[in-house]
Amino acid sequence: MLGSGPLEETFYLFILYLLNQSTMPTVTLRRLTFSLAALLFVCLLDMPYGYYQFVRLAATVLFVVLGVHAMNKGSQGMMILWFTLALLFQPLFKIALGREPWNGVDAAVGIVLILDGLRKSK
């Protein structure tokens, strides 16, 4: 769970900064989507619990950024997808699916991120 220490305050300030970036470079978004896809595929391995917590937090941040970016571009379908994924991965109220269903979700979302990153490169 997130507390109220300096790390959490820095995180919230970073989120606010990202939300104010209405024109984040496409190259940056593409790199972030590929990076998160790699993190999600590593989740298929047996990793320490802290790794999964980090991935949930990183995924939530990136999905909010992608949702805001899609909203600014007028892409309602992608905006709904990214914000829904942000809700699924958010670390405050965890959704307990079990290991196997989460592996499926991680793999499927990783593939979606790769396809989206490839689409952004065109």
N, C-alpha and C positions, 0 to 999 in steps of 0.2 A: 504494500500500500504506500501511496505517496504521503509524505509528511509535510511539514512546513519549514524545512530547513533551507539553507542557501542554494542547494542544488535544485530543489523544487522551484524556488523563486526564479532562478536562472532559466529553468526549463519553461516556465510560464511566460517570461519575458521573450524568450526565443520564439515561442508559439505566436505571441502577439506581433513580433517582428515579421514572421513569415506570412501571417494573415494580411499584413499591410503591403506585402509585395504583390501587387496586382499583375505585374509583368515579369515574373521570374523567368530567366532564360530557359528555353526549351532544352538546351544542352544539359543544364543543371538538373532539370526534372527527369530527363532520360537517364542520366547517371544514377540519380536517387532511386528511380524505379528498378533499374537493373541491380543495384546494390541490395535493395529490400528483397527482390526476388531471390538473390543468392542467400540472404539470411533466412528466408523462409524454407528454402530447400535444405539448408543445414539443420533446420528444425526436425527434419525427417530422421536424423541421427539421434542417438541417445546422448543428450547434452545435459549439463547441470541446470537446475531449475532457474537460476539467475539469468541464464541465456534466454530462456523463453520469456521471462519478464522484460528483458531488454528489447526483444523483438516485438513484443506487444506494444511497448511504449513507442519504439521507432516507427512501427506500422501505423499506429494511431496518428502520430505527427504527420507522416507522409500522406496518409489518406485524407487528412484534413486539408493539407496544402494542395493536393491534387483536386479535391472537391472544390476548393475556392478557385483554383485555376480554371476548372471546367465551368464553374458558375460565371466567371468573368468572360469566358469565351462563348457563353450561351449554350453550352452542351448539357442540357438538362439530364439526359440519360446517364452520362458519365458522372455528373455531379451526384446523382442519387446513388450510383454504384459506390463511389468513393466514400461518401458520408455513411452509407450502410456498413461498409467494411470498417470504417473508423469506429462505429458503434460496436461491431462484433469484436474488434481487437482491443478496445479500450481497456486499460488495466484497473480501473476503479471498481467496476461491478462485473466480475469475471463470469463468463459464460462457460459452464463446465460441460464439455462435450465428451470427454474421454480422449485417450491418446490416439486411437485409430481414426475417429472422425476429424480430430484436429489435424492429423497428418494429411487427410484428404483435402481439408480446407487450405492448409498451407501449400500443398502442391498445386491446387486449382488456382489459388490467388497468385502464386508465383508465375504460373503460365500466363494468367491475365496481365500481370505486370510486364512480362517480357513482350507479349504482343502489343501492349500499349506503348512500351518503349520503342519498339520497332516502328510502330505507326508514327510516333513523334519524330523519328529520324528521316521521314520522307518529306 
